[in-house]
Amino acid sequence: MNIVYDDKKDLLYIRFDDRKQEVINRRVSEDVVLDIGDGDRIVGIEIMDASEHVTLDRLLPVRYEITKT
């Protein structure tokens, strides 16, 4: 599992499966998009305006990476 937070875009991406595969994006709400991969499994979750929905400290002890662009 890989968690990436882009503070400039306030975007949080959680990737469950790192295998290279084609995915279908399925918007489930205004701010949440699921990446659906092989076997209709959720491969990743993208959360826009993440600071309004998630407190990064609550993700601990999961390790996360903050990218700065």
MOPAC internal coordinates of N, CA, C and O (Angstrom, degrees):
PM7 1SCF
backbone

  N    0.0000 0     0.00 0     0.00 0    0    0    0
  C    1.4426 1     0.00 0     0.00 0    1    0    0
  C    1.5196 1   108.27 1     0.00 0    2    1    0
  O    1.2310 1   121.19 1   -37.88 1    3    2    1
  N    1.3210 1   115.32 1   142.12 1    3    2    1
  C    1.4545 1   121.46 1  -179.25 1    5    3    2
  C    1.5220 1   107.59 1  -134.14 1    6    5    3
  O    1.2310 1   120.47 1   -47.93 1    7    6    5
  N    1.3346 1   116.70 1   132.07 1    7    6    5
  C    1.4555 1   121.69 1   178.17 1    9    7    6
  C    1.5166 1   108.10 1  -120.63 1   10    9    7
  O    1.2310 1   120.61 1   -54.32 1   11   10    9
  N    1.3303 1   116.44 1   125.68 1   11   10    9
  C    1.4611 1   121.61 1  -179.37 1   13   11   10
  C    1.5190 1   108.49 1  -126.54 1   14   13   11
  O    1.2310 1   120.69 1   -48.06 1   15   14   13
  N    1.3308 1   116.29 1   131.94 1   15   14   13
  C    1.4543 1   121.62 1   176.37 1   17   15   14
  C    1.5201 1   108.88 1  -120.11 1   18   17   15
  O    1.2310 1   120.65 1   -54.40 1   19   18   17
  N    1.3281 1   116.37 1   125.60 1   19   18   17
  C    1.4614 1   122.82 1   176.75 1   21   19   18
  C    1.5264 1   106.91 1  -103.15 1   22   21   19
  O    1.2310 1   120.47 1   -73.83 1   23   22   21
  N    1.3357 1   116.71 1   106.17 1   23   22   21
  C    1.4569 1   119.90 1  -175.24 1   25   23   22
  C    1.5295 1   113.33 1   -71.62 1   26   25   23
  O    1.2310 1   119.78 1   156.24 1   27   26   25
  N    1.3070 1   118.02 1   -23.76 1   27   26   25
  C    1.4798 1   120.42 1   177.89 1   29   27   26
  C    1.5214 1   110.54 1   -70.14 1   30   29   27
  O    1.2310 1   120.66 1   139.13 1   31   30   29
  N    1.3258 1   116.34 1   -40.87 1   31   30   29
  C    1.4706 1   121.48 1  -178.56 1   33   31   30
  C    1.5283 1   111.97 1   -96.07 1   34   33   31
  O    1.2310 1   120.34 1   173.79 1   35   34   33
  N    1.3315 1   116.95 1    -6.21 1   35   34   33
  C    1.4663 1   123.41 1  -175.27 1   37   35   34
  C    1.5261 1   109.97 1    52.00 1   38   37   35
  O    1.2310 1   121.70 1  -129.09 1   39   38   37
  N    1.3332 1   114.35 1    50.91 1   39   38   37
  C    1.4586 1   121.87 1  -175.96 1   41   39   38
  C    1.5288 1   109.42 1  -120.81 1   42   41   39
  O    1.2310 1   120.81 1   -51.25 1   43   42   41
  N    1.3187 1   116.06 1   128.75 1   43   42   41
  C    1.4546 1   122.00 1   177.86 1   45   43   42
  C    1.5199 1   108.12 1  -112.50 1   46   45   43
  O    1.2310 1   120.49 1   -49.86 1   47   46   45
  N    1.3300 1   116.67 1   130.14 1   47   46   45
  C    1.4535 1   120.47 1   178.18 1   49   47   46
  C    1.5229 1   108.80 1  -125.48 1   50   49   47
  O    1.2310 1   121.27 1   -53.75 1   51   50   49
  N    1.3187 1   115.18 1   126.25 1   51   50   49
  C    1.4669 1   121.73 1   178.29 1   53   51   50
  C    1.5214 1   107.05 1  -113.68 1   54   53   51
  O    1.2310 1   120.59 1   -60.63 1   55   54   53
  N    1.3272 1   116.48 1   119.37 1   55   54   53
  C    1.4677 1   122.31 1  -177.92 1   57   55   54
  C    1.5243 1   108.05 1  -110.78 1   58   57   55
  O    1.2310 1   120.34 1   -58.36 1   59   58   57
  N    1.3267 1   116.95 1   121.64 1   59   58   57
  C    1.4576 1   122.01 1  -178.03 1   61   59   58
  C    1.5308 1   113.06 1   -92.49 1   62   61   59
  O    1.2310 1   120.76 1   150.21 1   63   62   61
  N    1.3238 1   116.15 1   -29.79 1   63   62   61
  C    1.4637 1   121.16 1  -174.04 1   65   63   62
  C    1.5184 1   108.30 1  -129.46 1   66   65   63
  O    1.2310 1   120.09 1   -65.42 1   67   66   65
  N    1.3326 1   117.44 1   114.58 1   67   66   65
  C    1.4635 1   121.32 1  -175.97 1   69   67   66
  C    1.5246 1   114.18 1   -85.99 1   70   69   67
  O    1.2310 1   120.73 1   178.90 1   71   70   69
  N    1.3395 1   116.21 1    -1.10 1   71   70   69
  C    1.4705 1   117.99 1   178.00 1   73   71   70
  C    1.5172 1   110.29 1   -64.52 1   74   73   71
  O    1.2310 1   120.82 1   -36.80 1   75   74   73
  N    1.3258 1   116.04 1   143.20 1   75   74   73
  C    1.4521 1   121.32 1   177.09 1   77   75   74
  C    1.5330 1   108.10 1   -73.16 1   78   77   75
  O    1.2310 1   120.77 1   -55.98 1   79   78   77
  N    1.3298 1   116.13 1   124.02 1   79   78   77
  C    1.4540 1   120.96 1  -179.11 1   81   79   78
  C    1.5236 1   109.61 1  -161.40 1   82   81   79
  O    1.2310 1   121.23 1   -21.74 1   83   82   81
  N    1.3007 1   115.25 1   158.26 1   83   82   81
  C    1.4596 1   119.72 1   175.36 1   85   83   82
  C    1.5154 1   108.42 1   -75.02 1   86   85   83
  O    1.2310 1   121.19 1   -38.86 1   87   86   85
  N    1.3290 1   115.34 1   141.14 1   87   86   85
  C    1.4575 1   119.80 1   178.68 1   89   87   86
  C    1.5286 1   109.64 1  -128.46 1   90   89   87
  O    1.2310 1   121.55 1   -25.08 1   91   90   89
  N    1.3051 1   114.64 1   154.92 1   91   90   89
  C    1.4599 1   122.88 1   173.60 1   93   91   90
  C    1.5162 1   106.42 1  -110.57 1   94   93   91
  O    1.2310 1   120.37 1   -48.49 1   95   94   93
  N    1.3295 1   116.91 1   131.51 1   95   94   93
  C    1.4549 1   121.02 1   177.95 1   97   95   94
  C    1.5244 1   109.17 1   -88.06 1   98   97   95
  O    1.2310 1   121.10 1   -51.58 1   99   98   97
  N    1.3173 1   115.49 1   128.42 1   99   98   97
  C    1.4598 1   120.67 1   179.73 1  101   99   98
  C    1.5288 1   108.49 1  -126.76 1  102  101   99
  O    1.2310 1   121.15 1   -69.09 1  103  102  101
  N    1.3402 1   115.40 1   110.91 1  103  102  101
  C    1.4592 1   120.54 1   179.89 1  105  103  102
  C    1.5239 1   108.59 1   -76.31 1  106  105  103
  O    1.2310 1   120.55 1   -55.91 1  107  106  105
  N    1.3300 1   116.56 1   124.09 1  107  106  105
  C    1.4618 1   120.41 1  -179.39 1  109  107  106
  C    1.5276 1   112.26 1  -106.25 1  110  109  107
  O    1.2310 1   120.52 1   165.20 1  111  110  109
  N    1.3261 1   116.60 1   -14.80 1  111  110  109
  C    1.4572 1   121.70 1   174.03 1  113  111  110
  C    1.5269 1   107.33 1  -158.52 1  114  113  111
  O    1.2310 1   121.08 1     1.26 1  115  114  113
  N    1.3017 1   115.53 1  -178.74 1  115  114  113
  C    1.4668 1   121.06 1  -179.76 1  117  115  114
  C    1.5271 1   111.65 1   -57.73 1  118  117  115
  O    1.2310 1   120.36 1   144.81 1  119  118  117
  N    1.3423 1   116.93 1   -35.19 1  119  118  117
  C    1.4650 1   121.36 1  -173.24 1  121  119  118
  C    1.5156 1   115.28 1  -115.93 1  122  121  119
  O    1.2310 1   119.37 1  -176.37 1  123  122  121
  N    1.3228 1   118.80 1     3.63 1  123  122  121
  C    1.4681 1   120.64 1  -175.51 1  125  123  122
  C    1.5288 1   110.61 1  -127.09 1  126  125  123
  O    1.2310 1   121.31 1   -51.67 1  127  126  125
  N    1.3430 1   115.11 1   128.33 1  127  126  125
  C    1.4656 1   122.16 1   177.36 1  129  127  126
  C    1.5249 1   108.07 1  -125.13 1  130  129  127
  O    1.2310 1   120.78 1   -49.17 1  131  130  129
  N    1.3263 1   116.11 1   130.83 1  131  130  129
  C    1.4592 1   121.49 1   175.73 1  133  131  130
  C    1.5139 1   109.42 1   -97.91 1  134  133  131
  O    1.2310 1   120.11 1   -41.09 1  135  134  133
  N    1.3189 1   117.39 1   138.91 1  135  134  133
  C    1.4595 1   122.99 1   170.46 1  137  135  134
  C    1.5236 1   106.29 1   -97.96 1  138  137  135
  O    1.2310 1   120.59 1   -63.51 1  139  138  137
  N    1.3202 1   116.48 1   116.49 1  139  138  137
  C    1.4550 1   122.51 1  -178.08 1  141  139  138
  C    1.5302 1   107.95 1  -103.90 1  142  141  139
  O    1.2310 1   120.50 1   -52.96 1  143  142  141
  N    1.3330 1   116.66 1   127.04 1  143  142  141
  C    1.4549 1   121.48 1  -176.98 1  145  143  142
  C    1.5097 1   112.59 1  -114.41 1  146  145  143
  O    1.2310 1   121.30 1    27.28 1  147  146  145
  N    1.3309 1   115.13 1  -152.72 1  147  146  145
  C    1.4661 1   122.50 1  -179.02 1  149  147  146
  C    1.5247 1   111.33 1   -51.84 1  150  149  147
  O    1.2310 1   120.94 1   -42.87 1  151  150  149
  N    1.3229 1   115.81 1   137.13 1  151  150  149
  C    1.4560 1   120.75 1   177.27 1  153  151  150
  C    1.5129 1   113.59 1    68.65 1  154  153  151
  O    1.2310 1   120.31 1  -157.57 1  155  154  153
  N    1.3312 1   117.01 1    22.43 1  155  154  153
  C    1.4709 1   122.40 1  -178.69 1  157  155  154
  C    1.5241 1   112.97 1    56.30 1  158  157  155
  O    1.2310 1   120.74 1  -146.29 1  159  158  157
  N    1.3247 1   116.19 1    33.71 1  159  158  157
  C    1.4657 1   121.15 1   177.93 1  161  159  158
  C    1.5211 1   110.19 1   -94.14 1  162  161  159
  O    1.2310 1   121.00 1   -33.01 1  163  162  161
  N    1.3211 1   115.70 1   146.99 1  163  162  161
  C    1.4581 1   120.35 1   176.32 1  165  163  162
  C    1.5212 1   108.48 1   -74.13 1  166  165  163
  O    1.2310 1   121.03 1   -59.88 1  167  166  165
  N    1.3212 1   115.63 1   120.12 1  167  166  165
  C    1.4590 1   122.62 1  -179.31 1  169  167  166
  C    1.5216 1   110.09 1   -95.22 1  170  169  167
  O    1.2310 1   120.61 1   145.09 1  171  170  169
  N    1.3435 1   116.45 1   -34.91 1  171  170  169
  C    1.4568 1   120.35 1  -178.13 1  173  171  170
  C    1.5143 1   111.55 1  -157.50 1  174  173  171
  O    1.2310 1   121.51 1   -18.92 1  175  174  173
  N    1.3293 1   114.71 1   161.08 1  175  174  173
  C    1.4533 1   122.15 1   176.81 1  177  175  174
  C    1.5219 1   107.85 1  -130.11 1  178  177  175
  O    1.2310 1   120.61 1   -52.79 1  179  178  177
  N    1.3189 1   116.44 1   127.21 1  179  178  177
  C    1.4554 1   122.28 1   176.83 1  181  179  178
  C    1.5300 1   107.78 1  -109.44 1  182  181  179
  O    1.2310 1   120.83 1   -53.16 1  183  182  181
  N    1.3276 1   116.01 1   126.84 1  183  182  181
  C    1.4587 1   121.03 1   179.55 1  185  183  182
  C    1.5204 1   108.33 1  -119.22 1  186  185  183
  O    1.2310 1   121.21 1   -67.00 1  187  186  185
  N    1.3261 1   115.28 1   113.00 1  187  186  185
  C    1.4591 1   121.70 1   177.41 1  189  187  186
  C    1.5238 1   108.81 1   -85.86 1  190  189  187
  O    1.2310 1   120.38 1   -26.48 1  191  190  189
  N    1.3411 1   116.89 1   153.52 1  191  190  189
  C    1.4708 1   121.76 1  -173.99 1  193  191  190
  C    1.5249 1   109.39 1    50.83 1  194  193  191
  O    1.2310 1   121.54 1  -132.67 1  195  194  193
  N    1.3159 1   114.66 1    47.33 1  195  194  193
  C    1.4697 1   121.88 1  -172.67 1  197  195  194
  C    1.5214 1   113.39 1   -58.35 1  198  197  195
  O    1.2310 1   120.09 1   144.64 1  199  198  197
  N    1.3152 1   117.44 1   -35.36 1  199  198  197
  C    1.4698 1   119.03 1  -177.51 1  201  199  198
  C    1.5221 1   111.97 1   -65.23 1  202  201  199
  O    1.2310 1   119.93 1   162.14 1  203  202  201
  N    1.3197 1   117.74 1   -17.86 1  203  202  201
  C    1.4633 1   121.26 1   176.75 1  205  203  202
  C    1.5294 1   111.74 1   -83.43 1  206  205  203
  O    1.2310 1   120.24 1   163.95 1  207  206  205
  N    1.3342 1   117.15 1   -16.05 1  207  206  205
  C    1.4605 1   121.24 1  -173.26 1  209  207  206
  C    1.5248 1   114.67 1  -117.23 1  210  209  207
  O    1.2310 1   120.51 1   151.93 1  211  210  209
  N    1.3402 1   116.62 1   -28.07 1  211  210  209
  C    1.4686 1   120.84 1  -171.53 1  213  211  210
  C    1.5223 1   109.44 1  -134.27 1  214  213  211
  O    1.2310 1   120.87 1   -40.11 1  215  214  213
  N    1.3170 1   115.95 1   139.89 1  215  214  213
  C    1.4584 1   121.31 1   170.35 1  217  215  214
  C    1.5226 1   106.77 1   -99.90 1  218  217  215
  O    1.2310 1   120.36 1   -65.13 1  219  218  217
  N    1.3230 1   116.92 1   114.87 1  219  218  217
  C    1.4627 1   120.60 1  -175.00 1  221  219  218
  C    1.5198 1   111.92 1   -57.26 1  222  221  219
  O    1.2310 1   119.80 1   145.29 1  223  222  221
  N    1.3178 1   117.99 1   -34.71 1  223  222  221
  C    1.4701 1   120.69 1   179.30 1  225  223  222
  C    1.5173 1   111.58 1   -59.81 1  226  225  223
  O    1.2310 1   120.05 1   151.28 1  227  226  225
  N    1.3184 1   117.51 1   -28.72 1  227  226  225
  C    1.4623 1   120.80 1  -179.71 1  229  227  226
  C    1.5192 1   112.23 1   -74.33 1  230  229  227
  O    1.2310 1   120.13 1   165.85 1  231  230  229
  N    1.3129 1   117.36 1   -14.15 1  231  230  229
  C    1.4587 1   120.74 1   177.61 1  233  231  230
  C    1.5240 1   111.60 1   -76.45 1  234  233  231
  O    1.2310 1   120.91 1   161.06 1  235  234  233
  N    1.3273 1   115.87 1   -18.94 1  235  234  233
  C    1.4581 1   119.86 1  -179.16 1  237  235  234
  C    1.5192 1   109.99 1   -65.64 1  238  237  235
  O    1.2310 1   118.22 1   -33.59 1  239  238  237
  N    1.3194 1   120.99 1   146.41 1  239  238  237
  C    1.4510 1   126.74 1    13.68 1  241  239  238
  C    1.5259 1   114.80 1   -86.95 1  242  241  239
  O    1.2310 1   119.75 1  -166.61 1  243  242  241
  N    1.3292 1   118.07 1    13.39 1  243  242  241
  C    1.4582 1   119.54 1   175.96 1  245  243  242
  C    1.5155 1   108.28 1   -63.47 1  246  245  243
  O    1.2310 1   120.72 1   -45.28 1  247  246  245
  N    1.3156 1   116.23 1   134.72 1  247  246  245
  C    1.4501 1   121.53 1   178.99 1  249  247  246
  C    1.5154 1   109.19 1   -79.27 1  250  249  247
  O    1.2310 1   119.61 1   -46.52 1  251  250  249
  N    1.3076 1   118.35 1   133.48 1  251  250  249
  C    1.4516 1   121.31 1   177.15 1  253  251  250
  C    1.5084 1   110.37 1  -130.76 1  254  253  251
  O    1.2310 1   121.61 1   -19.90 1  255  254  253
  N    1.3140 1   114.52 1   160.10 1  255  254  253
  C    1.4610 1   121.33 1  -176.05 1  257  255  254
  C    1.5233 1   107.94 1  -118.06 1  258  257  255
  O    1.2310 1   120.32 1   -46.62 1  259  258  257
  N    1.3249 1   116.99 1   133.38 1  259  258  257
  C    1.4579 1   121.08 1   176.72 1  261  259  258
  C    1.5166 1   106.40 1  -106.14 1  262  261  259
  O    1.2310 1   121.00 1   -56.99 1  263  262  261
  N    1.3453 1   115.69 1   123.01 1  263  262  261
  C    1.4555 1   119.90 1   179.49 1  265  263  262
  C    1.5131 1   109.05 1  -102.44 1  266  265  263
  O    1.2310 1   120.86 1   -41.64 1  267  266  265
  N    1.2966 1   115.96 1   138.36 1  267  266  265
  C    1.4604 1   121.86 1   177.18 1  269  267  266
  C    1.5111 1   107.31 1  -118.31 1  270  269  267
  O    1.2310 1   121.06 1   -52.00 1  271  270  269
  N    1.3375 1   115.57 1   128.00 1  271  270  269
  C    1.4603 1   120.13 1  -179.43 1  273  271  270
  C    1.4916 1   111.29 1  -112.13 1  274  273  271
  O    1.2310 1   120.10 1   180.00 1  275  274  273

